[in-house]
């Protein structure tokens, strides 16, 4: 009986199957290397905030330019305005305030975000996460952005101060601008194009300090809170970071704000050294923080509202584009 010889198995060639790509889940999102938000987001958010905080801005200007027996306190000034001009008086000069935000804030926010995207990428060339920009770099970028914003919005700033201070002047000295555009046209016709840059030095100094105090501080505080505390990228974090940014901005800009307001509301041209000498002779060093309380009461809510509106803009944009949040 012959032994059966095992036959080797016959290899059957199976054509290679093409690997199907994994279907993306409905909630999946693409992760970009950098999010470029629209340039105008900062101006839009600031304009919305201005509609809420304009009465506080008006009170601050009235306190900084007060004369004679005008009230010395924030509450007294508020009551004085309502008593003499009604509640509508609290929104005197709103059109100029909005024009200022459309020019000044759009430029400073937009340029700052553009500089951040160029000089602080989210990833290195080898694909590893890049270190976040240092506070010094953020301050430098914010200050440069503020200077450009100050130049762009100076004419609107002049009109804004004049319209807010107009009701506090004697009737013979009032300019009575109908609205911001009327103010720009009349100022150009009556005082020439040079009037657009009245007080531009203090204005740009303030814009640089304001932008550094607000934007750079906000970014650093927000980043630190998320990294070192259980807080996440949500409204509570945005509120906390914007509140602290408002404190920093009010403290840094108080002396500059007083000078800028005095120069822009003045009826005559006066060089800066002489103006500082006159203020110091009359008020001493206290002038540097004159109006700090209303300044903070304005800047605090304004900064909070601005960044909450800005973060809402960003969140909506990310939802529409389908991208993840990035700090």
C-alpha positions as CSV (number, residue, x, y, z in Angstrom):
1,X,0.0,0.0,0.0
2,X,1.6,3.2,-1.1
3,X,1.8,6.1,1.3
4,X,-0.1,9.1,0.3
5,X,2.1,12.1,-0.5
6,X,0.8,15.4,0.8
7,X,0.3,17.8,-2.0
8,X,1.5,21.3,-1.3
9,X,-1.3,23.9,-1.1
10,X,-1.9,25.8,-4.2
11,X,-1.3,29.5,-3.7
12,X,-4.2,31.5,-4.9
13,X,-3.4,35.1,-5.8
14,X,-6.0,37.5,-4.5
15,X,-6.0,40.9,-6.2
16,X,-5.1,43.5,-3.6
17,X,-8.0,45.4,-2.3
18,X,-7.9,49.1,-2.3
19,X,-8.0,50.5,1.2
20,X,-11.1,52.6,1.7
21,X,-10.5,55.9,3.3
22,X,-12.2,56.3,6.7
23,X,-15.4,58.2,6.5
24,X,-15.2,61.4,8.4
25,X,-17.6,61.6,11.3
26,X,-20.3,64.2,11.1
27,X,-18.7,66.2,13.9
28,X,-15.1,66.0,12.7
29,X,-13.3,69.2,11.9
30,X,-10.2,70.2,10.0
31,X,-7.3,71.5,12.1
32,X,-5.5,74.4,10.3
33,X,-2.0,75.5,11.1
34,X,-3.2,79.1,11.6
35,X,-6.6,80.8,11.7
36,X,-6.8,84.1,9.9
37,X,-9.7,86.1,11.2
38,X,-11.2,88.9,9.1
39,X,-9.4,92.2,9.5
40,X,-12.6,94.1,10.6
41,X,-13.5,91.9,13.6
42,X,-11.8,94.3,16.1
43,X,-13.6,97.4,14.7
44,X,-17.0,95.6,14.7
45,X,-16.6,94.3,18.3
46,X,-15.4,97.7,19.5
47,X,-18.3,99.5,17.8
48,X,-20.8,97.2,19.6
49,X,-19.0,97.8,22.9
50,X,-19.1,101.6,22.3
51,X,-22.9,101.6,22.0
52,X,-23.0,100.2,25.6
53,X,-20.2,102.2,27.2
54,X,-20.6,105.6,25.5
55,X,-22.2,107.3,28.6
56,X,-19.1,106.4,30.7
57,X,-16.8,107.8,28.0
58,X,-18.8,111.0,28.0
59,X,-18.6,111.4,31.8
60,X,-14.8,110.9,31.6
61,X,-14.4,113.6,29.0
62,X,-16.5,116.0,31.0
63,X,-14.5,115.4,34.2
64,X,-11.2,115.9,32.4
65,X,-12.3,119.2,30.8
66,X,-14.4,120.5,33.7
67,X,-14.3,124.2,34.5
68,X,-15.9,126.5,37.1
69,X,-18.5,124.9,39.4
70,X,-19.0,121.7,37.3
71,X,-19.4,118.5,39.4
72,X,-16.1,116.9,40.4
73,X,-17.4,113.3,40.9
74,X,-18.5,110.7,38.4
75,X,-22.0,110.4,39.9
76,X,-22.4,114.2,40.1
77,X,-21.3,114.6,36.4
78,X,-23.7,111.8,35.4
79,X,-26.6,113.5,37.2
80,X,-25.7,116.9,35.8
81,X,-25.8,115.6,32.2
82,X,-29.2,113.9,32.7
83,X,-30.6,117.0,34.5
84,X,-29.6,119.5,31.8
85,X,-29.6,117.4,28.6
86,X,-31.9,114.5,29.5
87,X,-31.0,110.8,29.0
88,X,-30.3,111.5,25.3
89,X,-27.5,113.7,26.5
90,X,-25.6,110.6,27.7
91,X,-25.2,109.6,24.0
92,X,-24.0,113.0,22.8
93,X,-21.3,112.4,20.2
94,X,-22.2,108.7,19.6
95,X,-21.8,109.0,15.9
96,X,-18.2,110.3,16.3
97,X,-17.5,107.5,18.8
98,X,-18.6,104.9,16.2
99,X,-16.6,106.6,13.5
100,X,-13.6,106.4,15.8
101,X,-14.0,102.7,16.4
102,X,-14.5,102.0,12.7
103,X,-11.1,103.7,11.9
104,X,-9.0,103.4,15.0
105,X,-10.0,100.1,16.4
106,X,-10.3,98.3,13.1
107,X,-6.7,99.3,12.3
108,X,-5.1,98.5,15.6
109,X,-6.9,95.1,16.1
110,X,-6.4,94.1,12.5
111,X,-2.7,95.0,12.3
112,X,-2.0,93.3,15.6
113,X,-3.6,90.1,14.5
114,X,-1.8,90.2,11.2
115,X,1.6,90.8,13.0
116,X,0.9,87.9,15.3
117,X,0.1,85.5,12.5
118,X,3.3,86.5,10.7
119,X,5.8,86.7,13.5
120,X,4.4,84.0,15.9
121,X,3.3,81.0,13.8
122,X,1.5,78.2,15.6
123,X,4.0,75.6,14.3
124,X,7.7,75.4,13.6
125,X,9.1,74.4,10.2
126,X,9.5,70.8,11.3
127,X,5.8,70.6,12.3
128,X,6.3,70.8,16.1
129,X,4.2,73.3,18.0
130,X,5.9,76.7,18.3
131,X,6.4,78.5,21.5
132,X,3.8,81.3,22.1
133,X,5.1,84.8,21.5
134,X,6.7,86.4,24.5
135,X,5.0,89.3,26.4
136,X,7.7,91.7,25.2
137,X,7.0,90.7,21.5
138,X,3.3,91.1,22.0
139,X,3.8,94.5,23.6
140,X,6.0,95.6,20.7
141,X,3.5,94.4,18.1
142,X,0.5,95.9,20.0
143,X,2.3,99.3,20.4
144,X,3.1,99.5,16.7
145,X,-0.4,98.6,15.8
146,X,-1.7,101.3,18.2
147,X,0.4,104.0,16.6
148,X,-1.0,103.2,13.1
149,X,-4.5,103.1,14.6
150,X,-4.0,106.4,16.3
151,X,-3.0,108.0,13.0
152,X,-5.9,106.5,11.2
153,X,-8.5,107.5,13.8
154,X,-7.2,110.8,15.0
155,X,-9.7,113.0,13.1
156,X,-12.6,110.9,14.4
157,X,-11.0,111.2,17.9
158,X,-10.9,115.0,17.7
159,X,-14.6,115.1,16.6
160,X,-15.5,112.6,19.4
161,X,-13.9,114.8,22.1
162,X,-15.4,118.0,20.8
163,X,-18.9,116.6,20.5
164,X,-18.8,115.1,23.9
165,X,-17.5,118.3,25.5
166,X,-19.7,120.7,23.5
167,X,-22.6,120.8,25.9
168,X,-20.3,121.7,28.8
169,X,-19.1,124.9,27.0
170,X,-20.8,128.3,27.0
171,X,-23.3,128.7,24.2
172,X,-21.1,131.1,22.3
173,X,-18.2,128.6,22.2
174,X,-20.2,125.5,21.1
175,X,-19.5,124.1,17.7
176,X,-22.8,122.3,17.4
177,X,-21.8,119.6,15.0
178,X,-24.9,117.8,13.7
179,X,-23.0,114.4,13.5
180,X,-19.5,113.1,13.0
181,X,-19.4,113.6,9.2
182,X,-20.7,117.2,9.6
183,X,-17.9,117.7,12.1
184,X,-15.2,116.4,9.8
185,X,-16.5,118.6,6.9
186,X,-16.8,121.7,9.0
187,X,-13.5,121.2,10.7
188,X,-11.8,120.7,7.3
189,X,-13.4,123.8,5.8
190,X,-12.9,126.1,8.9
191,X,-9.5,124.9,10.1
192,X,-7.9,123.1,7.2
193,X,-6.6,119.6,6.8
194,X,-4.0,120.2,9.5
195,X,-6.8,120.1,12.0
196,X,-7.2,116.3,11.3
197,X,-3.9,115.8,13.1
198,X,-4.5,118.0,16.1
199,X,-3.1,116.3,19.1
200,X,-1.8,113.4,17.0
201,X,1.3,113.0,19.2
202,X,-0.6,112.3,22.5
203,X,-3.2,110.4,20.5
204,X,-0.7,108.0,19.1
205,X,1.1,107.7,22.4
206,X,-2.2,106.8,24.0
207,X,-3.2,104.4,21.2
208,X,0.2,102.6,21.6
209,X,-0.2,102.3,25.4
210,X,-3.9,101.4,25.2
211,X,-3.3,98.7,22.6
212,X,-0.4,97.2,24.6
213,X,-2.4,97.4,27.8
214,X,-5.5,95.8,26.3
215,X,-4.5,93.4,23.5
216,X,-1.1,92.2,24.8
217,X,-2.3,91.9,28.4
218,X,-5.4,90.1,27.3
219,X,-3.5,87.5,25.2
220,X,-1.0,86.8,28.0
221,X,-3.5,86.6,30.8
222,X,-5.9,84.4,28.8
223,X,-3.0,82.1,27.8
224,X,-1.7,81.9,31.4
225,X,-5.1,81.2,32.9
226,X,-5.7,78.3,30.4
227,X,-2.3,76.8,30.9
228,X,-1.9,77.1,34.7
229,X,-5.5,76.9,36.0
230,X,-8.4,74.6,35.4
231,X,-10.1,77.3,33.4
232,X,-10.8,76.6,29.7
233,X,-11.3,78.8,26.7
234,X,-14.8,80.0,27.6
235,X,-16.7,83.1,28.6
236,X,-15.5,83.0,32.2
237,X,-11.8,83.1,31.1
238,X,-12.6,85.8,28.5
239,X,-14.3,87.9,31.2
240,X,-11.4,87.5,33.7
241,X,-8.7,88.2,31.1
242,X,-10.5,91.3,29.7
243,X,-11.2,92.7,33.2
244,X,-7.5,92.6,34.1
245,X,-6.6,94.0,30.7
246,X,-9.0,96.9,31.4
247,X,-7.2,97.6,34.7
248,X,-3.8,97.6,33.0
249,X,-5.0,99.9,30.1
250,X,-6.7,102.4,32.5
251,X,-3.5,102.7,34.6
252,X,-1.1,103.0,31.7
253,X,-3.2,105.5,29.6
254,X,-4.5,107.8,32.4
255,X,-1.8,110.6,32.1
256,X,-1.8,110.4,28.3
257,X,-5.6,110.5,28.2
258,X,-5.7,113.7,30.2
259,X,-3.2,115.4,27.9
260,X,-4.9,114.3,24.7
261,X,-8.3,115.5,25.9
262,X,-7.0,118.9,27.0
263,X,-5.2,119.4,23.6
264,X,-8.2,118.3,21.4
265,X,-10.8,120.3,23.4
266,X,-8.7,123.5,23.5
267,X,-9.8,126.5,21.5
268,X,-6.3,127.5,20.7
269,X,-3.1,125.7,19.6
270,X,-0.6,125.1,22.5
271,X,2.6,123.2,22.4
272,X,2.9,120.1,24.6
273,X,5.7,121.3,27.0
274,X,3.8,124.5,27.8
275,X,0.5,122.6,28.3
276,X,2.2,120.2,30.7
277,X,3.8,123.1,32.6
278,X,0.5,124.8,33.0
279,X,-1.3,121.7,34.1
280,X,1.4,120.9,36.7
281,X,1.4,124.5,38.0
282,X,-2.4,124.4,38.6
283,X,-2.9,120.8,39.7
284,X,0.5,119.3,40.7
285,X,1.2,115.6,40.0
286,X,-2.4,114.7,40.7
287,X,-3.2,115.6,37.1
288,X,-1.6,112.3,35.9
289,X,-4.5,110.3,37.3
290,X,-7.3,112.8,37.1
291,X,-10.3,111.0,36.0
292,X,-8.8,107.6,36.6
293,X,-11.9,106.3,38.3
294,X,-14.3,107.1,35.4
295,X,-11.5,106.0,33.0
296,X,-11.5,102.6,34.6
297,X,-15.2,102.5,34.9
298,X,-15.3,103.1,31.2
299,X,-12.4,101.1,30.1
300,X,-13.3,98.1,32.3
301,X,-16.7,97.5,30.8
302,X,-15.6,98.6,27.3
303,X,-12.6,96.2,27.4
304,X,-14.8,93.4,28.7
305,X,-17.6,94.0,26.1
306,X,-15.1,94.4,23.3
307,X,-13.3,91.1,23.9
308,X,-16.6,89.2,24.6
309,X,-17.9,90.5,21.3
310,X,-14.6,89.7,19.6
311,X,-14.6,86.1,21.0
312,X,-18.2,85.7,19.8
313,X,-17.1,86.9,16.3
314,X,-14.3,84.4,16.3
315,X,-16.5,81.5,17.6
316,X,-19.1,82.1,14.9
317,X,-16.4,82.4,12.2
318,X,-14.8,79.0,13.4
319,X,-18.3,77.4,13.4
320,X,-19.0,78.6,9.8
321,X,-15.5,77.6,8.5
322,X,-15.5,74.3,10.5
323,X,-12.2,74.7,12.2
324,X,-11.0,74.1,15.8
325,X,-10.1,76.9,18.2
326,X,-6.5,77.8,18.5
327,X,-4.9,80.1,21.1
